[in-house]
Amino acid sequence: MDKNHLLNLNEIFKKYFNRKITLKKTTSAKDIKGWDSLAQVGLILMIEKKYKMRFSLSETSNLKNIGDMIKVLQRKINEKKI
C-alpha cells in the first residue's frame, strides 16, 4: 500500500508545484523548493480530495516527511474499514 500512496502523493505534488517531483518517504519540505506553510495547506486539501477524507489539525501539524503522511493516510483508511 505504501507504494500506491507514494505514487498518488507524487502526482499530487507534481500537480501542485507544476513540475516533476520524485518523492521518497524521507522527502520533507526542506527538500522541495516552494514547500512552505501555504503550500502545505494546499497539498493537504488536494490529498483530502483525492482520498475523500478530512484531516484534523493534530494529524497534520506534526508531519515531518512523506513517510509520516503515508502513515496517517493508512491509519485513516484502516479506520474507515472498521
ZIFENTA-V571665 format. One record per residue. NEAR is the number of other ideal C-beta (glycine too) atoms within 10 Angstrom. D_CENTER is the distance of its C-alpha to the mean C-alpha in Angstrom with 2 decimals. Layout:
near->[NEAR,NEAR]
d_center->[D_CENTER,D_CENTER]
This chain:
near->[10,13,8,10,21,19,11,15,22,17,14,21,22,14,13,18,16,8,11,8,19,9,22,12,15,10,20,14,16,8,13,18,11,11,19,10,7,9,16,14,11,13,21,17,14,16,21,13,10,14,16,7,14,10,18,9,7,7,16,17,9,9,18,10,16,22,17,15,23,21,14,17,22,13,11,15,13,10,9,10,5,4]
d_center->[14.10,11.78,12.86,12.14,8.51,8.44,10.53,8.69,5.51,8.55,10.29,8.03,8.20,11.80,12.62,11.44,13.23,15.89,16.38,15.83,13.07,12.97,10.12,11.32,10.30,12.11,10.58,10.32,11.08,14.66,14.20,13.19,15.89,15.08,11.81,13.56,13.33,13.90,11.21,8.74,10.30,10.25,6.62,6.29,9.40,8.54,5.94,8.88,11.31,10.28,10.32,13.12,12.29,12.22,10.84,13.55,13.82,14.57,11.41,9.28,12.16,12.40,9.08,10.65,8.54,6.08,8.66,8.43,5.00,6.83,9.83,8.97,8.08,11.27,13.24,12.80,13.72,16.62,17.72,18.03,20.27,22.66]
